[in-house]
Amino acid sequence: MKILGISGSLRADSFNTALLRIAQKVAPAGMEIEIADIKAFPVYDEDIYVNGFPDAVATFRAQIAAADGFLFATPEYNYGMSGVIKNAIDWASRPPEQPFDGKAMAMLGASAGKLGTALAQQQLRQVLVGLNGQIATKPQVFIGGAFQAFDENGALLDDTANGLIGQLLVSLQELCQRTAAA
């Protein structure tokens, strides 16, 4: 089973990209998680799109088409999801074919605030439902106080949170199996 991880943060030491790396380590048997590189995406612009997808976007769309499901890691900025993740979704979902359609998805996130990424994930969920994404909703993984939640190597210090990530991946795996059978 191939899962595409998409981080809504471009920072080299991103907590959200660290969550995707943790997910790679705790993924259930038979699940492979590849992390997409969305750094080279221009801001979505219809004038660019009419001339075709930029190379980085075309690569991303091919990764999406090849994936069985998705794991989104979104930070929370100003009570919402990052513009980076929304921009990647906007580019990837343009016609022809909307490659997210009907596929299994899950989300998690880390942020400096006490609520973690609860509001960002709520916003992201709305967007993914609009793409006809099938969303694993339990358990929810919101990592608050991110600057204290990770060690200097990007490892999550909370064993309960690590366990929740593993549980979320099992839920995503089961959802991928159900959507493939449908």
DRENTOR-622584 format. One record per residue (C-alpha): x, y, z; residue in three letters; residue number from 0. Coordinates in Angstrom, 2 decimals. Layout:
N
c1, c2, c3, residuo, num
X, Y, Z, ALA, NUM $
...
//
This chain:
182
c1, c2, c3, residuo, num
0.00, 0.00, 0.00, MET, 0 $
1.45, 3.32, -1.09, LYS, 1 $
0.68, 6.45, 0.94, ILE, 2 $
1.75, 9.92, -0.13, LEU, 3 $
2.65, 12.20, 2.76, GLY, 4 $
2.08, 15.91, 2.18, ILE, 5 $
3.49, 18.46, 4.62, SER, 6 $
2.02, 21.94, 4.77, GLY, 7 $
5.30, 23.39, 6.00, SER, 8 $
8.35, 24.12, 3.87, LEU, 9 $
10.73, 24.76, 6.79, ARG, 10 $
13.75, 22.44, 6.84, ALA, 11 $
13.15, 21.51, 10.49, ASP, 12 $
9.36, 21.45, 10.15, SER, 13 $
7.47, 19.71, 12.96, PHE, 14 $
4.88, 18.57, 10.43, ASN, 15 $
7.44, 17.01, 8.12, THR, 16 $
8.90, 15.37, 11.25, ALA, 17 $
5.45, 13.86, 11.89, LEU, 18 $
5.53, 12.35, 8.38, LEU, 19 $
8.99, 10.89, 9.08, ARG, 20 $
7.69, 9.42, 12.33, ILE, 21 $
4.76, 7.96, 10.37, ALA, 22 $
7.23, 6.31, 8.00, GLN, 23 $
8.85, 4.59, 10.99, LYS, 24 $
5.63, 3.40, 12.64, VAL, 25 $
3.70, 2.50, 9.48, ALA, 26 $
1.93, -0.86, 9.69, PRO, 27 $
3.28, -3.81, 7.70, ALA, 28 $
2.63, -3.44, 4.00, GLY, 29 $
2.40, 0.37, 4.09, MET, 30 $
5.03, 2.57, 2.44, GLU, 31 $
4.93, 6.34, 2.99, ILE, 32 $
6.61, 8.62, 0.46, GLU, 33 $
6.90, 12.32, 1.31, ILE, 34 $
6.02, 14.69, -1.53, ALA, 35 $
8.22, 17.70, -2.27, ASP, 36 $
6.01, 20.73, -2.91, ILE, 37 $
8.64, 23.45, -2.42, LYS, 38 $
8.92, 24.39, -6.09, ALA, 39 $
5.20, 25.05, -6.64, PHE, 40 $
4.37, 28.55, -7.79, PRO, 41 $
1.36, 30.23, -6.22, VAL, 42 $
-1.66, 28.95, -8.15, TYR, 43 $
-2.27, 31.22, -11.13, ASP, 44 $
-4.74, 30.43, -13.91, GLU, 45 $
-2.46, 32.22, -16.39, ASP, 46 $
0.27, 29.64, -15.65, ILE, 47 $
-2.19, 26.73, -15.64, TYR, 48 $
-3.53, 27.48, -19.13, VAL, 49 $
-0.02, 26.75, -20.41, ASN, 50 $
0.16, 23.42, -18.59, GLY, 51 $
1.25, 22.16, -15.22, PHE, 52 $
4.69, 23.25, -13.99, PRO, 53 $
7.08, 20.28, -13.78, ASP, 54 $
6.91, 20.05, -9.97, ALA, 55 $
3.11, 19.99, -10.09, VAL, 56 $
3.06, 17.36, -12.86, ALA, 57 $
5.35, 15.17, -10.73, THR, 58 $
3.09, 15.67, -7.72, PHE, 59 $
-0.03, 14.76, -9.72, ARG, 60 $
1.68, 11.56, -10.89, ALA, 61 $
2.56, 10.72, -7.26, GLN, 62 $
-1.07, 11.32, -6.29, ILE, 63 $
-2.36, 9.10, -9.10, ALA, 64 $
-0.01, 6.29, -8.02, ALA, 65 $
-0.92, 6.55, -4.32, ALA, 66 $
-3.53, 4.45, -2.56, ASP, 67 $
-4.04, 7.15, 0.05, GLY, 68 $
-2.72, 10.33, 1.60, PHE, 69 $
-1.43, 11.54, 4.93, LEU, 70 $
-1.62, 15.32, 5.29, PHE, 71 $
0.47, 17.03, 7.98, ALA, 72 $
-0.69, 20.58, 8.42, THR, 73 $
0.57, 23.32, 10.68, PRO, 74 $
-1.89, 25.91, 11.94, GLU, 75 $
-1.34, 29.54, 11.08, TYR, 76 $
-3.77, 32.24, 12.23, ASN, 77 $
-6.44, 29.64, 13.11, TYR, 78 $
-6.30, 27.94, 9.73, GLY, 79 $
-4.41, 25.53, 7.51, MET, 80 $
-1.25, 26.66, 5.80, SER, 81 $
-1.43, 28.37, 2.44, GLY, 82 $
1.26, 25.96, 1.24, VAL, 83 $
-0.96, 22.90, 1.63, ILE, 84 $
-3.97, 24.66, 0.10, LYS, 85 $
-1.85, 25.81, -2.84, ASN, 86 $
-0.64, 22.24, -3.47, ALA, 87 $
-4.21, 20.94, -3.37, ILE, 88 $
-5.41, 23.72, -5.68, ASP, 89 $
-2.73, 22.92, -8.25, TRP, 90 $
-3.19, 19.15, -8.08, ALA, 91 $
-6.98, 19.21, -8.32, SER, 92 $
-7.19, 21.09, -11.64, ARG, 93 $
-8.64, 19.23, -14.64, PRO, 94 $
-8.12, 16.95, -16.41, PRO, 95 $
-8.88, 14.30, -13.81, GLU, 96 $
-9.07, 15.24, -10.19, GLN, 97 $
-6.57, 12.73, -8.75, PRO, 98 $
-7.78, 12.88, -5.12, PHE, 99 $
-11.28, 11.70, -6.06, ASP, 100 $
-12.52, 8.85, -3.87, GLY, 101 $
-9.14, 8.11, -2.29, LYS, 102 $
-8.47, 7.48, 1.40, ALA, 103 $
-6.99, 10.33, 3.42, MET, 104 $
-5.91, 11.10, 6.96, ALA, 105 $
-4.45, 14.15, 8.64, MET, 106 $
-2.39, 15.11, 11.63, LEU, 107 $
-0.47, 18.17, 12.64, GLY, 108 $
1.78, 19.99, 15.05, ALA, 109 $
1.75, 23.63, 16.01, SER, 110 $
3.17, 25.85, 18.75, ALA, 111 $
-0.28, 26.72, 20.12, GLY, 112 $
-2.11, 24.77, 22.81, LYS, 113 $
-4.86, 23.58, 20.44, LEU, 114 $
-2.31, 22.02, 18.14, GLY, 115 $
-3.86, 22.01, 14.70, THR, 116 $
-7.53, 21.39, 15.53, ALA, 117 $
-8.79, 24.39, 13.56, LEU, 118 $
-6.42, 23.84, 10.64, ALA, 119 $
-7.51, 20.22, 10.36, GLN, 120 $
-11.18, 21.24, 10.45, GLN, 121 $
-10.53, 23.59, 7.52, GLN, 122 $
-8.49, 20.99, 5.64, LEU, 123 $
-11.23, 18.40, 6.19, ARG, 124 $
-13.72, 20.72, 4.45, GLN, 125 $
-11.44, 21.02, 1.43, VAL, 126 $
-10.82, 17.26, 1.26, LEU, 127 $
-14.55, 16.50, 1.46, VAL, 128 $
-14.98, 18.85, -1.51, GLY, 129 $
-12.50, 16.68, -3.41, LEU, 130 $
-14.56, 13.57, -2.57, ASN, 131 $
-11.83, 12.34, -0.25, GLY, 132 $
-12.65, 9.45, 2.07, GLN, 133 $
-11.31, 10.65, 5.41, ILE, 134 $
-10.11, 8.56, 8.35, ALA, 135 $
-11.46, 10.52, 11.31, THR, 136 $
-10.16, 8.57, 14.32, LYS, 137 $
-7.98, 9.01, 16.16, PRO, 138 $
-7.37, 12.69, 15.73, GLN, 139 $
-3.73, 13.73, 16.18, VAL, 140 $
-3.20, 17.33, 17.32, PHE, 141 $
0.28, 18.07, 18.68, ILE, 142 $
0.26, 21.32, 20.67, GLY, 143 $
3.30, 23.06, 22.14, GLY, 144 $
5.40, 21.72, 19.28, ALA, 145 $
8.62, 23.43, 20.36, PHE, 146 $
8.61, 21.28, 23.53, GLN, 147 $
7.01, 18.17, 21.96, ALA, 148 $
10.00, 17.14, 19.79, PHE, 149 $
13.63, 16.49, 20.59, ASP, 150 $
16.54, 17.97, 18.60, GLU, 151 $
16.39, 15.05, 16.12, ASN, 152 $
12.70, 15.49, 15.31, GLY, 153 $
11.50, 12.61, 17.49, ALA, 154 $
8.18, 13.07, 19.26, LEU, 155 $
8.69, 12.90, 23.04, LEU, 156 $
5.13, 11.84, 23.95, ASP, 157 $
4.60, 8.07, 23.77, ASP, 158 $
0.82, 8.52, 23.68, THR, 159 $
1.10, 10.78, 20.64, ALA, 160 $
3.41, 8.28, 18.92, ASN, 161 $
0.82, 5.59, 19.59, GLY, 162 $
-1.96, 7.75, 18.14, LEU, 163 $
0.03, 8.19, 14.94, ILE, 164 $
0.33, 4.41, 14.64, GLY, 165 $
-3.41, 4.01, 15.26, GLN, 166 $
-4.22, 6.66, 12.67, LEU, 167 $
-2.11, 4.80, 10.11, LEU, 168 $
-3.98, 1.57, 10.83, VAL, 169 $
-7.26, 3.45, 10.30, SER, 170 $
-5.91, 4.87, 7.04, LEU, 171 $
-4.78, 1.41, 5.93, GLN, 172 $
-8.24, -0.04, 6.61, GLU, 173 $
-9.89, 2.85, 4.78, LEU, 174 $
-7.57, 2.34, 1.78, CYS, 175 $
-8.62, -1.32, 1.69, GLN, 176 $
-12.32, -0.41, 1.82, ARG, 177 $
-12.05, 2.26, -0.88, THR, 178 $
-10.07, -0.09, -3.17, ALA, 179 $
-12.75, -2.76, -2.76, ALA, 180 $
-15.60, -0.34, -3.54, ALA, 181 $
//
